[in-house]
Amino acid sequence: MKKVQNVKQLGTEVLREVSTVLEDVKSKKTQELIDDLILTCRATQGIGDSLSTNRSL
């Protein structure tokens, strides 16, 4: 199910964390995250310095 994600502002600690390597861009979980981020961009009109989630793939 698509869900609007929280938008993190520049300077937020989570944006300084090293991300994990994405193994399979075509996995269902990854595609759901991409759908959520697209929905978030549309819902916020792209407002914010960066988009980030606390979800791990």
Biopython code that builds the backbone (N, CA, C, O; Angstrom):
import numpy as np
from Bio.PDB.StructureBuilder import StructureBuilder

atoms = [
    (1, "MET", "N", (0.837, -1.171, 0.000)),
    (1, "MET", "CA", (0.000, 0.000, 0.000)),
    (1, "MET", "C", (0.889, 1.244, 0.000)),
    (1, "MET", "O", (1.847, 1.326, 0.768)),
    (2, "LYS", "N", (0.573, 2.196, -0.851)),
    (2, "LYS", "CA", (1.355, 3.416, -0.941)),
    (2, "LYS", "C", (1.134, 4.281, 0.294)),
    (2, "LYS", "O", (0.027, 4.375, 0.825)),
    (3, "LYS", "N", (2.234, 4.916, 0.738)),
    (3, "LYS", "CA", (2.168, 5.736, 1.934)),
    (3, "LYS", "C", (3.089, 6.942, 1.766)),
    (3, "LYS", "O", (4.233, 6.801, 1.334)),
    (4, "VAL", "N", (2.578, 8.144, 2.115)),
    (4, "VAL", "CA", (3.403, 9.343, 2.095)),
    (4, "VAL", "C", (4.416, 9.228, 3.238)),
    (4, "VAL", "O", (4.039, 8.979, 4.383)),
    (5, "GLN", "N", (5.692, 9.409, 2.924)),
    (5, "GLN", "CA", (6.773, 9.304, 3.903)),
    (5, "GLN", "C", (7.066, 10.658, 4.546)),
    (5, "GLN", "O", (6.691, 11.700, 4.010)),
    (6, "ASN", "N", (7.737, 10.638, 5.694)),
    (6, "ASN", "CA", (8.178, 11.869, 6.343)),
    (6, "ASN", "C", (9.301, 12.487, 5.527)),
    (6, "ASN", "O", (10.180, 11.777, 5.038)),
    (7, "VAL", "N", (9.277, 13.806, 5.378)),
    (7, "VAL", "CA", (10.322, 14.520, 4.657)),
    (7, "VAL", "C", (11.327, 15.022, 5.681)),
    (7, "VAL", "O", (10.965, 15.727, 6.623)),
    (8, "LYS", "N", (12.580, 14.661, 5.496)),
    (8, "LYS", "CA", (13.661, 15.089, 6.391)),
    (8, "LYS", "C", (14.284, 16.364, 5.854)),
    (8, "LYS", "O", (14.500, 16.496, 4.649)),
    (9, "GLN", "N", (14.572, 17.299, 6.740)),
    (9, "GLN", "CA", (15.180, 18.565, 6.356)),
    (9, "GLN", "C", (16.703, 18.461, 6.437)),
    (9, "GLN", "O", (17.240, 17.651, 7.193)),
    (10, "LEU", "N", (17.381, 19.278, 5.663)),
    (10, "LEU", "CA", (18.835, 19.325, 5.670)),
    (10, "LEU", "C", (19.318, 19.536, 7.093)),
    (10, "LEU", "O", (18.813, 20.401, 7.809)),
    (11, "GLY", "N", (20.304, 18.737, 7.501)),
    (11, "GLY", "CA", (20.844, 18.833, 8.854)),
    (11, "GLY", "C", (20.317, 17.753, 9.778)),
    (11, "GLY", "O", (20.854, 17.555, 10.868)),
    (12, "THR", "N", (19.260, 17.044, 9.354)),
    (12, "THR", "CA", (18.714, 15.956, 10.165)),
    (12, "THR", "C", (19.734, 14.822, 10.222)),
    (12, "THR", "O", (20.323, 14.459, 9.203)),
    (13, "GLU", "N", (19.940, 14.269, 11.409)),
    (13, "GLU", "CA", (20.973, 13.257, 11.641)),
    (13, "GLU", "C", (20.849, 12.050, 10.705)),
    (13, "GLU", "O", (21.868, 11.526, 10.254)),
    (14, "VAL", "N", (19.644, 11.602, 10.407)),
    (14, "VAL", "CA", (19.462, 10.411, 9.574)),
    (14, "VAL", "C", (20.075, 10.603, 8.182)),
    (14, "VAL", "O", (20.469, 9.628, 7.543)),
    (15, "LEU", "N", (20.157, 11.844, 7.711)),
    (15, "LEU", "CA", (20.728, 12.100, 6.390)),
    (15, "LEU", "C", (22.233, 11.941, 6.365)),
    (15, "LEU", "O", (22.839, 11.904, 5.293)),
    (16, "ARG", "N", (22.844, 11.845, 7.537)),
    (16, "ARG", "CA", (24.303, 11.655, 7.628)),
    (16, "ARG", "C", (24.693, 10.185, 7.736)),
    (16, "ARG", "O", (25.876, 9.847, 7.693)),
    (17, "GLU", "N", (23.709, 9.322, 7.874)),
    (17, "GLU", "CA", (23.983, 7.891, 8.004)),
    (17, "GLU", "C", (24.352, 7.284, 6.646)),
    (17, "GLU", "O", (23.844, 7.699, 5.605)),
    (18, "VAL", "N", (25.238, 6.305, 6.683)),
    (18, "VAL", "CA", (25.624, 5.595, 5.471)),
    (18, "VAL", "C", (24.510, 4.618, 5.121)),
    (18, "VAL", "O", (24.028, 3.876, 5.976)),
    (19, "SER", "N", (24.113, 4.629, 3.867)),
    (19, "SER", "CA", (23.035, 3.725, 3.448)),
    (19, "SER", "C", (23.574, 2.324, 3.192)),
    (19, "SER", "O", (24.780, 2.119, 3.054)),
    (20, "THR", "N", (22.665, 1.380, 3.132)),
    (20, "THR", "CA", (23.048, 0.012, 2.806)),
    (20, "THR", "C", (23.070, -0.149, 1.291)),
    (20, "THR", "O", (22.448, 0.627, 0.565)),
    (21, "VAL", "N", (23.781, -1.148, 0.830)),
    (21, "VAL", "CA", (23.861, -1.429, -0.607)),
    (21, "VAL", "C", (22.535, -2.033, -1.062)),
    (21, "VAL", "O", (21.999, -2.938, -0.423)),
    (22, "LEU", "N", (22.024, -1.526, -2.156)),
    (22, "LEU", "CA", (20.779, -2.027, -2.716)),
    (22, "LEU", "C", (21.109, -3.193, -3.645)),
    (22, "LEU", "O", (21.741, -3.013, -4.686)),
    (23, "GLU", "N", (20.677, -4.375, -3.260)),
    (23, "GLU", "CA", (21.005, -5.580, -4.009)),
    (23, "GLU", "C", (20.097, -5.792, -5.225)),
    (23, "GLU", "O", (20.566, -6.140, -6.309)),
    (24, "ASP", "N", (18.809, -5.580, -5.033)),
    (24, "ASP", "CA", (17.855, -5.915, -6.100)),
    (24, "ASP", "C", (16.839, -4.797, -6.277)),
    (24, "ASP", "O", (15.848, -4.721, -5.551)),
    (25, "VAL", "N", (17.097, -3.933, -7.248)),
    (25, "VAL", "CA", (16.222, -2.788, -7.482)),
    (25, "VAL", "C", (14.827, -3.217, -7.942)),
    (25, "VAL", "O", (13.885, -2.429, -7.860)),
    (26, "LYS", "N", (14.688, -4.420, -8.412)),
    (26, "LYS", "CA", (13.400, -4.897, -8.913)),
    (26, "LYS", "C", (12.596, -5.673, -7.876)),
    (26, "LYS", "O", (11.519, -6.187, -8.179)),
    (27, "SER", "N", (13.118, -5.758, -6.651)),
    (27, "SER", "CA", (12.376, -6.495, -5.616)),
    (27, "SER", "C", (11.092, -5.746, -5.267)),
    (27, "SER", "O", (10.999, -4.532, -5.447)),
    (28, "LYS", "N", (10.124, -6.475, -4.776)),
    (28, "LYS", "CA", (8.834, -5.886, -4.418)),
    (28, "LYS", "C", (9.014, -4.804, -3.353)),
    (28, "LYS", "O", (8.402, -3.740, -3.447)),
    (29, "LYS", "N", (9.833, -5.059, -2.359)),
    (29, "LYS", "CA", (10.068, -4.112, -1.269)),
    (29, "LYS", "C", (10.688, -2.812, -1.784)),
    (29, "LYS", "O", (10.295, -1.726, -1.358)),
    (30, "THR", "N", (11.645, -2.918, -2.688)),
    (30, "THR", "CA", (12.290, -1.730, -3.256)),
    (30, "THR", "C", (11.304, -0.949, -4.116)),
    (30, "THR", "O", (11.261, 0.280, -4.049)),
    (31, "GLN", "N", (10.526, -1.640, -4.910)),
    (31, "GLN", "CA", (9.549, -0.973, -5.765)),
    (31, "GLN", "C", (8.483, -0.260, -4.931)),
    (31, "GLN", "O", (8.026, 0.821, -5.303)),
    (32, "GLU", "N", (8.087, -0.858, -3.810)),
    (32, "GLU", "CA", (7.123, -0.204, -2.917)),
    (32, "GLU", "C", (7.720, 1.078, -2.337)),
    (32, "GLU", "O", (7.023, 2.087, -2.227)),
    (33, "LEU", "N", (8.992, 1.051, -1.968)),
    (33, "LEU", "CA", (9.659, 2.242, -1.441)),
    (33, "LEU", "C", (9.725, 3.331, -2.513)),
    (33, "LEU", "O", (9.475, 4.501, -2.222)),
    (34, "ILE", "N", (10.056, 2.959, -3.731)),
    (34, "ILE", "CA", (10.098, 3.924, -4.836)),
    (34, "ILE", "C", (8.721, 4.542, -5.052)),
    (34, "ILE", "O", (8.603, 5.754, -5.232)),
    (35, "ASP", "N", (7.683, 3.714, -5.036)),
    (35, "ASP", "CA", (6.304, 4.228, -5.178)),
    (35, "ASP", "C", (5.970, 5.214, -4.062)),
    (35, "ASP", "O", (5.365, 6.258, -4.306)),
    (36, "ASP", "N", (6.372, 4.871, -2.825)),
    (36, "ASP", "CA", (6.128, 5.760, -1.690)),
    (36, "ASP", "C", (6.852, 7.093, -1.861)),
    (36, "ASP", "O", (6.287, 8.144, -1.560)),
    (37, "LEU", "N", (8.082, 7.063, -2.334)),
    (37, "LEU", "CA", (8.847, 8.295, -2.507)),
    (37, "LEU", "C", (8.272, 9.169, -3.621)),
    (37, "LEU", "O", (8.266, 10.395, -3.507)),
    (38, "ILE", "N", (7.794, 8.551, -4.683)),
    (38, "ILE", "CA", (7.136, 9.317, -5.758)),
    (38, "ILE", "C", (5.865, 9.958, -5.212)),
    (38, "ILE", "O", (5.611, 11.136, -5.464)),
    (39, "LEU", "N", (5.066, 9.201, -4.472)),
    (39, "LEU", "CA", (3.846, 9.728, -3.865)),
    (39, "LEU", "C", (4.176, 10.880, -2.915)),
    (39, "LEU", "O", (3.470, 11.888, -2.889)),
    (40, "THR", "N", (5.236, 10.732, -2.144)),
    (40, "THR", "CA", (5.656, 11.777, -1.205)),
    (40, "THR", "C", (6.057, 13.045, -1.944)),
    (40, "THR", "O", (5.691, 14.145, -1.531)),
    (41, "CYS", "N", (6.801, 12.903, -3.027)),
    (41, "CYS", "CA", (7.195, 14.076, -3.824)),
    (41, "CYS", "C", (5.968, 14.800, -4.357)),
    (41, "CYS", "O", (5.913, 16.030, -4.341)),
    (42, "ARG", "N", (5.010, 14.062, -4.817)),
    (42, "ARG", "CA", (3.788, 14.677, -5.352)),
    (42, "ARG", "C", (2.966, 15.341, -4.245)),
    (42, "ARG", "O", (2.437, 16.437, -4.434)),
    (43, "ALA", "N", (2.862, 14.687, -3.105)),
    (43, "ALA", "CA", (2.050, 15.203, -2.003)),
    (43, "ALA", "C", (2.649, 16.467, -1.392)),
    (43, "ALA", "O", (1.918, 17.315, -0.880)),
    (44, "THR", "N", (3.967, 16.597, -1.445)),
    (44, "THR", "CA", (4.633, 17.750, -0.825)),
    (44, "THR", "C", (5.111, 18.750, -1.864)),
    (44, "THR", "O", (5.809, 19.706, -1.525)),
    (45, "GLN", "N", (4.752, 18.549, -3.104)),
    (45, "GLN", "CA", (5.223, 19.377, -4.215)),
    (45, "GLN", "C", (6.746, 19.502, -4.213)),
    (45, "GLN", "O", (7.297, 20.529, -4.611)),
    (46, "GLY", "N", (7.417, 18.441, -3.758)),
    (46, "GLY", "CA", (8.878, 18.418, -3.754)),
    (46, "GLY", "C", (9.498, 19.276, -2.676)),
    (46, "GLY", "O", (10.703, 19.522, -2.705)),
    (47, "ILE", "N", (8.703, 19.738, -1.724)),
    (47, "ILE", "CA", (9.213, 20.603, -0.664)),
    (47, "ILE", "C", (10.121, 19.800, 0.254)),
    (47, "ILE", "O", (9.835, 18.650, 0.587)),
    (48, "GLY", "N", (11.215, 20.422, 0.654)),
    (48, "GLY", "CA", (12.178, 19.785, 1.551)),
    (48, "GLY", "C", (13.506, 19.630, 0.848)),
    (48, "GLY", "O", (13.571, 19.606, -0.381)),
    (49, "ASP", "N", (14.550, 19.527, 1.618)),
    (49, "ASP", "CA", (15.889, 19.423, 1.037)),
    (49, "ASP", "C", (16.203, 18.009, 0.569)),
    (49, "ASP", "O", (16.989, 17.816, -0.359)),
    (50, "SER", "N", (15.590, 17.029, 1.207)),
    (50, "SER", "CA", (15.890, 15.651, 0.856)),
    (50, "SER", "C", (14.766, 14.754, 1.343)),
    (50, "SER", "O", (14.078, 15.075, 2.312)),
    (51, "LEU", "N", (14.589, 13.651, 0.680)),
    (51, "LEU", "CA", (13.630, 12.656, 1.126)),
    (51, "LEU", "C", (14.374, 11.482, 1.705)),
    (51, "LEU", "O", (15.360, 11.023, 1.129)),
    (52, "SER", "N", (13.924, 10.998, 2.818)),
    (52, "SER", "CA", (14.557, 9.868, 3.453)),
    (52, "SER", "C", (13.519, 9.121, 4.259)),
    (52, "SER", "O", (12.554, 9.711, 4.745)),
    (53, "THR", "N", (13.717, 7.833, 4.400)),
    (53, "THR", "CA", (12.837, 7.059, 5.263)),
    (53, "THR", "C", (13.704, 6.309, 6.248)),
    (53, "THR", "O", (14.910, 6.173, 6.046)),
    (54, "ASN", "N", (13.115, 5.839, 7.276)),
    (54, "ASN", "CA", (13.832, 5.030, 8.247)),
    (54, "ASN", "C", (13.579, 3.552, 7.975)),
    (54, "ASN", "O", (13.795, 2.714, 8.850)),
    (55, "ARG", "N", (13.123, 3.227, 6.770)),
    (55, "ARG", "CA", (12.855, 1.832, 6.419)),
    (55, "ARG", "C", (14.116, 1.216, 5.851)),
    (55, "ARG", "O", (14.837, 1.843, 5.074)),
    (56, "SER", "N", (14.370, -0.005, 6.243)),
    (56, "SER", "CA", (15.504, -0.704, 5.682)),
    (56, "SER", "C", (15.003, -1.705, 4.654)),
    (56, "SER", "O", (13.942, -2.306, 4.819)),
    (57, "LEU", "N", (15.764, -1.873, 3.616)),
    (57, "LEU", "CA", (15.390, -2.815, 2.566)),
    (57, "LEU", "C", (16.019, -4.088, 2.872)),
    (57, "LEU", "O", (15.853, -5.054, 2.126)),
]
sb = StructureBuilder()
sb.init_structure("model")
sb.init_model(0)
sb.init_chain("A")
sb.init_seg("    ")
for serial, (resi, resn, name, xyz) in enumerate(atoms, 1):
    if name == "N":
        sb.init_residue(resn, " ", resi, " ")
    sb.init_atom(name, np.array(xyz, "f"), 0.0, 1.0, " ", f" {name:<3s}", serial, name[0])
structure = sb.get_structure()
